[in-house]
Amino acid sequence: MNATEQAMVAVGNLLGDAQPFAPVPYFWTDQYDTKIQAYGIFPPDTELRIVDGDPADGHFAAVYGRHGAVVGVRGWNAPRQVRALCSLVVERAPWATSTDTPALLPVAVN
């Protein structure tokens, strides 16, 4: 993904966008039947909100906030929810409204 993201920024810059390459860090892993995803940064002093599902049920999506902005998204068996929430990190959405965004509407899990 890094090569693809770099190429998109490079082409944009060649066409006059003048945007720095500043990707948001992420990782994902599949551990047996569990999908774990994290997007953004997770310093020790972040606040956490579960915005979909319940950790006790083995399925949830969470947003992390710091200094008034969303800085990370984490999912446990919630890949669609994480994809929907990633834009909050990119946009540094306000933490106070992080649970009021349409991206947080429930997503059916098959």
Secondary structure, 3 states (H helix, E strand, C coil): CHHHHHHHHHHHHHCCCCCCCCCCCEEEEEECCEEEEEEECCCCCCEEEEEEEEHHHCEEEEEEEECCEEEEEEEECCHHHHHHHHHHHHCCCEHHHCCCCHHHCCCCCC
